[in-house]
Amino acid sequence: MAETGPTITAMLEDGPLKGSRIEAEIVEGRPPKTIDAPDDDGSTCRYCLADWVQSGRSAAYTYLYRV
Protein backbone atom coordinates (compact mmCIF):
# COMPACT_ATOMS: atom_id res chain seq x y z
CA MET A 1 0.00 0.00 0.00
CA ALA A 2 1.41 3.39 -1.01
CA GLU A 3 1.83 6.04 1.63
CA THR A 4 -0.17 9.21 1.21
CA GLY A 5 0.88 12.63 2.40
CA PRO A 6 -1.05 15.04 4.57
CA THR A 7 -4.61 15.81 3.51
CA ILE A 8 -7.22 18.54 3.86
CA THR A 9 -10.98 18.30 3.82
CA ALA A 10 -12.33 19.73 0.56
CA MET A 11 -15.78 21.26 1.08
CA LEU A 12 -17.73 21.33 -2.21
CA GLU A 13 -19.84 24.50 -2.15
CA ASP A 14 -21.96 24.14 -5.29
CA GLY A 15 -22.61 22.03 -8.38
CA PRO A 16 -23.78 18.40 -8.44
CA LEU A 17 -21.90 17.49 -5.26
CA LYS A 18 -22.91 20.58 -3.23
CA GLY A 19 -22.48 19.99 0.49
CA SER A 20 -20.13 17.02 0.07
CA ARG A 21 -16.75 16.77 1.77
CA ILE A 22 -13.85 14.71 0.47
CA GLU A 23 -10.23 14.27 1.51
CA ALA A 24 -7.63 15.79 -0.84
CA GLU A 25 -3.88 15.38 -0.63
CA ILE A 26 -1.93 18.59 0.02
CA VAL A 27 0.33 19.69 -2.87
CA GLU A 28 3.50 21.66 -2.07
CA GLY A 29 2.12 22.59 1.35
CA ARG A 30 -1.18 23.96 -0.01
CA PRO A 31 -4.62 22.67 -0.95
CA PRO A 32 -4.66 21.51 -4.60
CA LYS A 33 -5.89 24.12 -7.13
CA THR A 34 -8.35 21.65 -8.65
CA ILE A 35 -9.79 18.33 -7.53
CA ASP A 36 -11.76 15.68 -9.40
CA ALA A 37 -14.60 14.14 -7.41
CA PRO A 38 -16.62 11.06 -8.44
CA ASP A 39 -20.39 11.49 -8.76
CA ASP A 40 -22.91 8.74 -7.97
CA ASP A 41 -23.72 8.33 -11.69
CA GLY A 42 -20.13 7.31 -12.48
CA SER A 43 -19.06 10.66 -13.93
CA THR A 44 -16.36 12.91 -12.49
CA CYS A 45 -16.85 16.53 -11.44
CA ARG A 46 -13.97 19.00 -11.42
CA TYR A 47 -13.86 21.60 -8.65
CA CYS A 48 -11.56 24.62 -8.24
CA LEU A 49 -10.20 26.15 -5.05
CA ALA A 50 -12.67 28.93 -4.14
CA ASP A 51 -10.10 31.35 -2.70
CA TRP A 52 -6.33 31.34 -3.03
CA VAL A 53 -5.98 32.12 0.67
CA GLN A 54 -7.20 29.23 2.82
CA SER A 55 -6.29 28.28 6.37
CA GLY A 56 -6.88 25.38 8.68
CA ARG A 57 -7.57 21.74 7.84
CA SER A 58 -10.27 22.41 5.22
CA ALA A 59 -10.66 24.36 1.98
CA ALA A 60 -13.69 25.51 -0.01
CA TYR A 61 -14.07 24.48 -3.66
CA THR A 62 -16.49 25.64 -6.38
CA TYR A 63 -17.80 23.59 -9.31
CA LEU A 64 -16.20 23.94 -12.75
CA TYR A 65 -17.53 21.17 -15.04
CA ARG A 66 -17.90 17.43 -15.60
CA VAL A 67 -14.75 15.72 -16.82
Chimera marker file (.cmm) of the C-alpha trace (Angstrom):
<marker_set name="trace">
<marker id="1" x="0.000" y="0.000" z="0.000" r="1" g="1" b="0" radius="0.5"/>
<marker id="2" x="1.405" y="3.393" z="-1.005" r="1" g="1" b="0" radius="0.5"/>
<marker id="3" x="1.832" y="6.045" z="1.635" r="1" g="1" b="0" radius="0.5"/>
<marker id="4" x="-0.171" y="9.214" z="1.213" r="1" g="1" b="0" radius="0.5"/>
<marker id="5" x="0.880" y="12.630" z="2.396" r="1" g="1" b="0" radius="0.5"/>
<marker id="6" x="-1.053" y="15.043" z="4.571" r="1" g="1" b="0" radius="0.5"/>
<marker id="7" x="-4.610" y="15.805" z="3.509" r="1" g="1" b="0" radius="0.5"/>
<marker id="8" x="-7.217" y="18.540" z="3.861" r="1" g="1" b="0" radius="0.5"/>
<marker id="9" x="-10.982" y="18.296" z="3.816" r="1" g="1" b="0" radius="0.5"/>
<marker id="10" x="-12.333" y="19.729" z="0.561" r="1" g="1" b="0" radius="0.5"/>
<marker id="11" x="-15.784" y="21.262" z="1.076" r="1" g="1" b="0" radius="0.5"/>
<marker id="12" x="-17.726" y="21.327" z="-2.206" r="1" g="1" b="0" radius="0.5"/>
<marker id="13" x="-19.842" y="24.500" z="-2.146" r="1" g="1" b="0" radius="0.5"/>
<marker id="14" x="-21.963" y="24.142" z="-5.286" r="1" g="1" b="0" radius="0.5"/>
<marker id="15" x="-22.613" y="22.027" z="-8.376" r="1" g="1" b="0" radius="0.5"/>
<marker id="16" x="-23.779" y="18.403" z="-8.442" r="1" g="1" b="0" radius="0.5"/>
<marker id="17" x="-21.897" y="17.488" z="-5.255" r="1" g="1" b="0" radius="0.5"/>
<marker id="18" x="-22.906" y="20.576" z="-3.230" r="1" g="1" b="0" radius="0.5"/>
<marker id="19" x="-22.484" y="19.987" z="0.491" r="1" g="1" b="0" radius="0.5"/>
<marker id="20" x="-20.130" y="17.020" z="0.071" r="1" g="1" b="0" radius="0.5"/>
<marker id="21" x="-16.754" y="16.765" z="1.766" r="1" g="1" b="0" radius="0.5"/>
<marker id="22" x="-13.845" y="14.712" z="0.475" r="1" g="1" b="0" radius="0.5"/>
<marker id="23" x="-10.229" y="14.268" z="1.507" r="1" g="1" b="0" radius="0.5"/>
<marker id="24" x="-7.635" y="15.789" z="-0.841" r="1" g="1" b="0" radius="0.5"/>
<marker id="25" x="-3.884" y="15.380" z="-0.632" r="1" g="1" b="0" radius="0.5"/>
<marker id="26" x="-1.930" y="18.585" z="0.020" r="1" g="1" b="0" radius="0.5"/>
<marker id="27" x="0.328" y="19.695" z="-2.873" r="1" g="1" b="0" radius="0.5"/>
<marker id="28" x="3.499" y="21.660" z="-2.069" r="1" g="1" b="0" radius="0.5"/>
<marker id="29" x="2.120" y="22.594" z="1.351" r="1" g="1" b="0" radius="0.5"/>
<marker id="30" x="-1.182" y="23.963" z="-0.013" r="1" g="1" b="0" radius="0.5"/>
<marker id="31" x="-4.617" y="22.672" z="-0.950" r="1" g="1" b="0" radius="0.5"/>
<marker id="32" x="-4.660" y="21.509" z="-4.599" r="1" g="1" b="0" radius="0.5"/>
<marker id="33" x="-5.890" y="24.120" z="-7.129" r="1" g="1" b="0" radius="0.5"/>
<marker id="34" x="-8.349" y="21.646" z="-8.645" r="1" g="1" b="0" radius="0.5"/>
<marker id="35" x="-9.793" y="18.333" z="-7.533" r="1" g="1" b="0" radius="0.5"/>
<marker id="36" x="-11.758" y="15.680" z="-9.402" r="1" g="1" b="0" radius="0.5"/>
<marker id="37" x="-14.595" y="14.138" z="-7.407" r="1" g="1" b="0" radius="0.5"/>
<marker id="38" x="-16.615" y="11.062" z="-8.436" r="1" g="1" b="0" radius="0.5"/>
<marker id="39" x="-20.395" y="11.492" z="-8.759" r="1" g="1" b="0" radius="0.5"/>
<marker id="40" x="-22.908" y="8.741" z="-7.967" r="1" g="1" b="0" radius="0.5"/>
<marker id="41" x="-23.718" y="8.331" z="-11.686" r="1" g="1" b="0" radius="0.5"/>
<marker id="42" x="-20.126" y="7.311" z="-12.476" r="1" g="1" b="0" radius="0.5"/>
<marker id="43" x="-19.065" y="10.663" z="-13.926" r="1" g="1" b="0" radius="0.5"/>
<marker id="44" x="-16.361" y="12.906" z="-12.489" r="1" g="1" b="0" radius="0.5"/>
<marker id="45" x="-16.850" y="16.526" z="-11.441" r="1" g="1" b="0" radius="0.5"/>
<marker id="46" x="-13.967" y="18.998" z="-11.416" r="1" g="1" b="0" radius="0.5"/>
<marker id="47" x="-13.859" y="21.602" z="-8.655" r="1" g="1" b="0" radius="0.5"/>
<marker id="48" x="-11.560" y="24.615" z="-8.243" r="1" g="1" b="0" radius="0.5"/>
<marker id="49" x="-10.199" y="26.147" z="-5.049" r="1" g="1" b="0" radius="0.5"/>
<marker id="50" x="-12.674" y="28.927" z="-4.143" r="1" g="1" b="0" radius="0.5"/>
<marker id="51" x="-10.099" y="31.351" z="-2.699" r="1" g="1" b="0" radius="0.5"/>
<marker id="52" x="-6.334" y="31.338" z="-3.031" r="1" g="1" b="0" radius="0.5"/>
<marker id="53" x="-5.976" y="32.122" z="0.672" r="1" g="1" b="0" radius="0.5"/>
<marker id="54" x="-7.198" y="29.233" z="2.823" r="1" g="1" b="0" radius="0.5"/>
<marker id="55" x="-6.291" y="28.281" z="6.366" r="1" g="1" b="0" radius="0.5"/>
<marker id="56" x="-6.876" y="25.382" z="8.683" r="1" g="1" b="0" radius="0.5"/>
<marker id="57" x="-7.574" y="21.745" z="7.838" r="1" g="1" b="0" radius="0.5"/>
<marker id="58" x="-10.266" y="22.412" z="5.216" r="1" g="1" b="0" radius="0.5"/>
<marker id="59" x="-10.658" y="24.361" z="1.977" r="1" g="1" b="0" radius="0.5"/>
<marker id="60" x="-13.693" y="25.507" z="-0.014" r="1" g="1" b="0" radius="0.5"/>
<marker id="61" x="-14.074" y="24.476" z="-3.663" r="1" g="1" b="0" radius="0.5"/>
<marker id="62" x="-16.486" y="25.637" z="-6.379" r="1" g="1" b="0" radius="0.5"/>
<marker id="63" x="-17.796" y="23.588" z="-9.306" r="1" g="1" b="0" radius="0.5"/>
<marker id="64" x="-16.201" y="23.937" z="-12.749" r="1" g="1" b="0" radius="0.5"/>
<marker id="65" x="-17.527" y="21.165" z="-15.039" r="1" g="1" b="0" radius="0.5"/>
<marker id="66" x="-17.899" y="17.426" z="-15.597" r="1" g="1" b="0" radius="0.5"/>
<marker id="67" x="-14.754" y="15.719" z="-16.819" r="1" g="1" b="0" radius="0.5"/>
<link id1="1" id2="2" r="1" g="1" b="0" radius="0.2"/>
<link id1="2" id2="3" r="1" g="1" b="0" radius="0.2"/>
<link id1="3" id2="4" r="1" g="1" b="0" radius="0.2"/>
<link id1="4" id2="5" r="1" g="1" b="0" radius="0.2"/>
<link id1="5" id2="6" r="1" g="1" b="0" radius="0.2"/>
<link id1="6" id2="7" r="1" g="1" b="0" radius="0.2"/>
<link id1="7" id2="8" r="1" g="1" b="0" radius="0.2"/>
<link id1="8" id2="9" r="1" g="1" b="0" radius="0.2"/>
<link id1="9" id2="10" r="1" g="1" b="0" radius="0.2"/>
<link id1="10" id2="11" r="1" g="1" b="0" radius="0.2"/>
<link id1="11" id2="12" r="1" g="1" b="0" radius="0.2"/>
<link id1="12" id2="13" r="1" g="1" b="0" radius="0.2"/>
<link id1="13" id2="14" r="1" g="1" b="0" radius="0.2"/>
<link id1="14" id2="15" r="1" g="1" b="0" radius="0.2"/>
<link id1="15" id2="16" r="1" g="1" b="0" radius="0.2"/>
<link id1="16" id2="17" r="1" g="1" b="0" radius="0.2"/>
<link id1="17" id2="18" r="1" g="1" b="0" radius="0.2"/>
<link id1="18" id2="19" r="1" g="1" b="0" radius="0.2"/>
<link id1="19" id2="20" r="1" g="1" b="0" radius="0.2"/>
<link id1="20" id2="21" r="1" g="1" b="0" radius="0.2"/>
<link id1="21" id2="22" r="1" g="1" b="0" radius="0.2"/>
<link id1="22" id2="23" r="1" g="1" b="0" radius="0.2"/>
<link id1="23" id2="24" r="1" g="1" b="0" radius="0.2"/>
<link id1="24" id2="25" r="1" g="1" b="0" radius="0.2"/>
<link id1="25" id2="26" r="1" g="1" b="0" radius="0.2"/>
<link id1="26" id2="27" r="1" g="1" b="0" radius="0.2"/>
<link id1="27" id2="28" r="1" g="1" b="0" radius="0.2"/>
<link id1="28" id2="29" r="1" g="1" b="0" radius="0.2"/>
<link id1="29" id2="30" r="1" g="1" b="0" radius="0.2"/>
<link id1="30" id2="31" r="1" g="1" b="0" radius="0.2"/>
<link id1="31" id2="32" r="1" g="1" b="0" radius="0.2"/>
<link id1="32" id2="33" r="1" g="1" b="0" radius="0.2"/>
<link id1="33" id2="34" r="1" g="1" b="0" radius="0.2"/>
<link id1="34" id2="35" r="1" g="1" b="0" radius="0.2"/>
<link id1="35" id2="36" r="1" g="1" b="0" radius="0.2"/>
<link id1="36" id2="37" r="1" g="1" b="0" radius="0.2"/>
<link id1="37" id2="38" r="1" g="1" b="0" radius="0.2"/>
<link id1="38" id2="39" r="1" g="1" b="0" radius="0.2"/>
<link id1="39" id2="40" r="1" g="1" b="0" radius="0.2"/>
<link id1="40" id2="41" r="1" g="1" b="0" radius="0.2"/>
<link id1="41" id2="42" r="1" g="1" b="0" radius="0.2"/>
<link id1="42" id2="43" r="1" g="1" b="0" radius="0.2"/>
<link id1="43" id2="44" r="1" g="1" b="0" radius="0.2"/>
<link id1="44" id2="45" r="1" g="1" b="0" radius="0.2"/>
<link id1="45" id2="46" r="1" g="1" b="0" radius="0.2"/>
<link id1="46" id2="47" r="1" g="1" b="0" radius="0.2"/>
<link id1="47" id2="48" r="1" g="1" b="0" radius="0.2"/>
<link id1="48" id2="49" r="1" g="1" b="0" radius="0.2"/>
<link id1="49" id2="50" r="1" g="1" b="0" radius="0.2"/>
<link id1="50" id2="51" r="1" g="1" b="0" radius="0.2"/>
<link id1="51" id2="52" r="1" g="1" b="0" radius="0.2"/>
<link id1="52" id2="53" r="1" g="1" b="0" radius="0.2"/>
<link id1="53" id2="54" r="1" g="1" b="0" radius="0.2"/>
<link id1="54" id2="55" r="1" g="1" b="0" radius="0.2"/>
<link id1="55" id2="56" r="1" g="1" b="0" radius="0.2"/>
<link id1="56" id2="57" r="1" g="1" b="0" radius="0.2"/>
<link id1="57" id2="58" r="1" g="1" b="0" radius="0.2"/>
<link id1="58" id2="59" r="1" g="1" b="0" radius="0.2"/>
<link id1="59" id2="60" r="1" g="1" b="0" radius="0.2"/>
<link id1="60" id2="61" r="1" g="1" b="0" radius="0.2"/>
<link id1="61" id2="62" r="1" g="1" b="0" radius="0.2"/>
<link id1="62" id2="63" r="1" g="1" b="0" radius="0.2"/>
<link id1="63" id2="64" r="1" g="1" b="0" radius="0.2"/>
<link id1="64" id2="65" r="1" g="1" b="0" radius="0.2"/>
<link id1="65" id2="66" r="1" g="1" b="0" radius="0.2"/>
<link id1="66" id2="67" r="1" g="1" b="0" radius="0.2"/>
</marker_set>
